[in-house]
Amino acid sequence: MTLYHSHSSPYVRKVMVLAHEAGILDQITIVENASGTPLDAGNAPVAANPLGKVPTLTRGDGAALYDSRVICQYLDARAGSGFLPEGARRWDALVLEATADGMLDAALLMVYEARLRPEELRFAPFVEGQWAKIARALDVVEERWMAYLAGPLCLGQIALACALGYLDLRHGARDWRATRPALAAWFAKMDARESLRQTRPPAA
């Protein structure tokens, strides 16, 4: 298997954390710096993934897999690691992953607005609207999901940890921890796991 990778991508990080936790990282060849932007495809793996996004996983026995949700489910099934649980907890894991990925989508749009759009065309209400989505999701996790987060590690928890790490990386000044002490305490424990430490993106 070959994984097209970018150190700053939280979606790539989710795949890498799962591969670490499932014990199959040694089965994956990493192609680094395989990324671009909506304005410039750069080194994006467009031959394997027409959307030009990372992560993209190519296999010797079939077509490329993308996006991170598909890749994580494939790796989990291949490893038999059980991070996508059975029964009712399965749907909770998938909803939590969707919530985390939705936060990442909004956070990335905020970054693009600042980095890709000319300053005179930037629209502050759009940025604040994206943060409002993130804030609502964080509040719901703090209020309703802490009992679930205390349970066995799953794909949803991995996705959430990567989303919170990305908020620290790109939007740290917003201080998401300020009114969410339970979530902050959970993340402190998750962030100390070897899989999270090994995949931590550079600060730049």
N, C-alpha and C positions, 0 to 999 in steps of 0.2 A: 504494500500500500504506500502511496505517496500523498503527503498532505501539503498543499500550498498554504503558506504560513505568513503571518505578519505579527511582529512582537506587540504592536500597539492595538491589535484587534481583540476586543473582548469576546467576540464570537469564536475566533481561533482559540483563545485561551480556554473557553468552555470545553472545546474538543480535547485540548491538551490535558486539562485537569481530569477529564473522564478517562483518557488513555492512561494517565499516571495511576489513577485510582483502580482501574481495571487490570493493570499490570501488563498492558500490551504496547506500551510506547516503543519497545524495541522492535516491533513489527512494522513500524511506520518510518519511512524516509521523509525528512523534512526539507522542503524547498523554501528557503527564507526570502523575505522581502518581496513576496509575490503579490503586491498590492498596487492599487491606484486610487483614483477619485472619480466622481461622476464627470469631471471635466477632462481627465487624462487617465486612460487605462493603465499607463505606466507598465509595470511588470505583472499585471493581473493575468490570471490563467484563462484568458478568453477562449483558447482552443478547447479547453476541457469544460468550461462553464461560460456559456454565452452572456451571462449577466456580469461576468468579470469580477466576481466577488470571492473573497476568502471568508471562511475556509472552503476549499474544494478538495475532495479526496478521490484519487484515482485508484482503481483496482486492476489487477492483472486479469480478472475473470469477468469484467463487466464495465459498463459505462461509469463515468464519474458521478460521485454523489455530492450534493450540496442541498440546502444550507446546513448550518450547525445543528439544527434539530434532527435532520435526516442522518447526518454523519454520526451524531451521538447515539441515536437509536441503533444504527448499524453496528457501531463498535461495541455497544452494550450487548447486543445479541450475539455478536461474534465471540466476545469474551465470556459470555454467560455470567456477567457480573451482577445482574439484578438491580441496576440503578434506575431502571424503569419498572417499578413494582407491578404486581398483579392486583386485581380486585379494585375496590374503591380508591385505594391509595394511588393507583395508577393515574386516575383522572386528576387527583389533587396535584400529583407531580407535574403533569402536563400543563395544568392551569398555572402553577407557580412558574414553570419555565416560560410560558407565554407572557406572564406578567413581567418577568425579568427581562425578556427579550424586548418587550414593548418599552420598558424604561430605557434600554440601550438604544433602540431606534430613535427615541426622542432626544436622548443625550447626544447621539451622533449628529442629528440635525442641528442641534445647537452649535456643535463644533463646526459643521460645514458653513453655517450662517456667518460665523466669525472669520473662518479661514478662506473660504472660497468666494464669498460674495463681496464685491467692492463696498468699501465703507459707506459710501453715499447711498447705497441701495439696501443696507441692512435694516431689518424691521424688528425693533425691540419687542413689540407685542407678540410677534411670532415666537421669539426665543422664550419669553415668559410663559407663553401658552404651552410650549414643550415642557418647561420645568414644572408647570402645574400638573401635567400628566404624571410626571415622575413623583412629585410630592404626594399626590393622591394614592399612587400605588404603594409608596413607602408607608403611608399612614395605614392603609389596609393591612399590609403585612404585619405592622406593629400591633394592630388591634385584633387581628383574626387568625394569624398564621403561626404564632409563636409555639403553640402546642405541637403543631405539625413539624416545625423546624427542630423540635427536640427529639424527633423520631430518627429512624435509620437514614443514613445518607442516601440521597436519590438525585436524579438528574435535575429536578427542580431546584434543589438546594445548591447544586453546583452552578446552575445558571444564575441564581440569585447572588451567590458570592462573587461571581465574575462581574455582574452588573454593579454591585456596590464598590468593587475595586475600581471599575471604570469611572464611577462618580468621583471617587477620591482622586483619580489621575487627572481628569479633565475639568471637574466642577467642584473641586475641594472647597473653594471659598463659599459655596452654598451651605456647607456644614449640615449634611443630611442627618447626622447623629444627634443634633441639638435637642430634638423633641422625640427621639425614638430610642430610649435607653436599652430596651430589651433587644431590639434588632442590632444595635451597636455592640452589645455584649455577645450576641450570637456570632456576629461577623468577626469579632476579635478572635474567637476560638476557631472559626473556620479558616481565617486568614493565616493561622499558625500551622495549618496542615502542610505537610511536605509538598503535596501536589500544588497548592496555592503558592507556596514560597518559590518553588522551582519555575513557575510560569509567570511570576510577577513581571509586568512590563517595565521598561525603563521610564524614568521620570520625565524625560524630555518630551 
